[in-house]
Amino acid sequence: MIVLLLSAIGVVGANSLVLSPIAGDVAVSFAGATAADVMLAAAAYGAGTAISALFLAPRADQIGLGRALLGALVILAIALCLSSAAPWVWTLIFAQGLAGLAAGVALPAIYGLSAEVAEKGKESETLGKVLTGWTLSLVLGVTFSSVLSDLIHWRAVFAILAAVAISLAGLLARSGRAAPASGGTEGARSPLKALALPGLPPRLLTVAAYMVAFYGAYAFLGPHLTQGLGVSTTFAGLSALFYGIGFGAVAPLDRLIDRHGEVKSAPFIFAVLTLAYVGLAAVAENAIGLIVVCTVWGAANHLGLNLLVGSLTALRPGQRGAILGLYSAVTYAAMFVGTTLYKPLFELQGFTWCAVVSAICILPAAFHATARHRRQAMQARGVE
């Protein structure tokens, strides 16, 4: 089941990240369109995911996480087929909005199912294995897609992703996990009720800043490499490859989060992530330097994502659909905001300032995590 879940993240993640390195190729197919215009499809995907995660994902608690994931994969396959055949850029934007509606249900269902199948005490380690699906999406999905776009056509990229999505839906249907839920749960009625849970609002604020930083920088890294530095689409895809290598390479460290806990781990992880964005800004005019720093960026983001999702799944098991729906809503609202607001920043100031703003977005989380750690340490000394 873990392999199926990480593969599902792989196809969802590949679609959400693939546009950046191939945006230039896509724009050529539409008269008068630029790479920045194409990235509006990524913004539409983010908006669709946020809306879906907020209003549809909580229903997964009622119908069953597996059944919700099955329906989401089928709709995603349809949206990917439409993306592949899009005759105009606005058709692509609409198709990616539909894909976002599917992803808004799929991702909370995947994360919730990973918590269900995890052994007690190994939740972060199991989640880390599922999160390697993002590595799959980057290494095999985004990187291979960049090469495929160069060798064949960008439309083939979405056609292949559609085939993978429908294949995974078939495997899930045969697994037995897509059976209807036996009954309702405490969290099925309203996603906004979950906001009353202690500790959830500040975690969601951290998620918002974290994701604006990531998607704002990632969305325009590809256009910066291809249009700003003049490298090929295939070379630009190496940024995703090395990001994915870093993302996957630190998976064995996930068990340390289980061992030391969220409060102790968070300051270090957020500090490294802030430095990664500073590094991207520092080497922005060096294509090879960007590729190298992407490895550190990927490693820090893996640990940060595990930290955020793991803390959310542990808050209230009976409301995982609602909580993770809010998580995905905030994540992809941040994707929409980040992609939209970074567009004029990128066009006026370039990628360097995109990376600087991303570093600034992470600083409040780093300071808050450090303060929490200090308070816990002082309380521990007081008890002693």
Protein Blocks (a to p, Z undefined) as FASTA:
>chain_A
ZZmmmmmmmmmmmmmmmmmmmmmmmmmmpghiafklmmmmmmmmmmmmmmmmmmmmmmmm
mnopklmmmmmmmmmmmmmmmmmmombfklmmmmmmmmmmmmmmmmmmmmmmmmmmpceh
ilmmmmmmmmmmmmmmmmmmmmmmmmmmmmmomklmmmmmmmmmmmmmmmmmmnopmpcc
fbdcfklmpmklmmmpghklmmmmmmmmmmmmmmmmmmmmmmmmmmmnopafklmmmmmm
mmmmmmmmmmmmmmmmmmnomklmmmmmmmmmmmmmmmmmmmmmpmklmmmmmmmmmmmm
mmmmmmmmmmmmmmommlmmmmmmmmmmmmmmmmmmmmmmmmmmmmmnojmlmmmmmmmm
mmmmmmmmmmmmmmmmmmmmmmZZ
